[in-house]
Amino acid sequence: MLSIDDQLAIQTLYATYNQSVDRDRVDATVACFTLRGALVVGESATEGHEELTAFFHARAASQATLPFRNAQHWNANLLLEEIGDAVRGSCYMVRFAIERESAEKQVVSLGSYEDEIVKHEGRWLFARRTAFPL
């Protein structure tokens, strides 16, 4: 069974990832992954710190072209299951933002994450993060 300290550390990993992505803090986002960690969205997999860094820099650069601003990722219903030395994490995701022209607040995406999380040098990190957009 995961200790309370490990559970809190993993919840902090999820929060750090969300806030780093939303604030375009590429280095902090990439630091949430192991050196060979992967982000999978649909059929596309981005693997390793070098590819993840390029992916998140491109994502940050594209934010100004979107029809919304100030997007925030929110996770809910986090479940953690210990599997050997790793943890399987899953949660729902909703992304809110403000429409640039109308300033209306809206949901811009929904989905879920399925994650493989490992402890490396005392820190919990994503070894594989798979996003399932609705």
N, C-alpha and C positions, 0 to 999 in steps of 0.2 A: 504494500500500500504506500502511495506517495505521502511523504510527510507534509504537514501544513506549510513548512518553509518552501518545499519544492513546488507545491501548488501555487503559492503566492508568487514565487519566482516566475513560473510559467504564465500566470496571469499578467505579470509585469511585462514579459516578453510580448504578449499579444497587444498590450496597451502601447508599448514602445514602438512596435511595428506600425500600428495604426497612426499614431501621432507623427511619427517620422515620415511616413508616406504622405500624410496630409499636409505636412509643412515642407515637403520637398527636401528633407534632410537625407540626402543620398547615403552618406557614410554611415549614419546611424541606422538607416534601413537595412543596408547590406550587412551591418554588424549583427543583425538578428539571425543570420544564417551561418551554418558551418562553412568552412572554406570551399567545400564541394556542394554546398546546399543548392537546392533547386526551387524555382517558382514555376508552377505549371498552371496555365490558364487555357482551357480548351485543349487544342492540339499542340499548343506552343509551350515548350519547356526552355527556361533560361537557367543555365547551370554554372555554378562557380562564381566567386566574387568578381572576377573581371567582367563576365557577361551580365551579372546582376547590376554592377555599377553602371555599365553602358545602358542597360534597360531602364534603370530608374532615373538616369540623367535625361534620357530621351523622353520619359514620361513627364518629368518636371518641366522640360522645355515645351511640351505640348499643352500644358495646363492653360496657358493664356489664350489658346485658340478654342477652348471649349465654351459652350453657351452658358456655363455656370461657373461660379467662383466659390471659394471658401468651403470646399468639399470636406466632409468629415466621415470617416469610417467608424461604425459602431458595431461591436460584436455582442451577441447574447447567447445564452444557453450553452456556455462552454462546458464540454464534457472531456475529462481526461481519463485515459485508460493506460495503465502501466503494462508494457509488453516487453518482458526481459529488461534490457538496459535502456530501452526507449519508452517514449510515451506517445500514444496516439491521441491527438487533440482534434476536436471538431466543434464548430460553432456556426451560428447564423451570422450573416453580415448584411447591414443596411448602410447605404451611403447617402447622406443628405448634402444639399448644396443650395446656393442662392442663385437664382436665374439672373444673369447679367442685365438684361433689359428691363425686366419687370420687378426685380428684387424679391420675387416670391421664393419662399422656401419650399423645397420639394425633395422627394426621394428620387435619386438618379440611378441607383442600382440596388439590386437585392441578390442574395446568393448565400453560399456557405463555403466554409473552408474545411478541408481534411488535412491534417498535419502529422508529420513524423517529427518528433522533438527529441533531441539527445542532449545529454550533459557533457560538455567539453570544457576541461580546465575550470570546473566549478560553476560554469554558466549553462543554462538551458538555452538551446538554439534550434532553429528550424533546420532539419536535414532535408526535408521536402515539404513544401507548402503547395497544396492544390486548391485552386479556386474554382467553384462551380457557380457561375453566374446564372440567374434565372432569366 
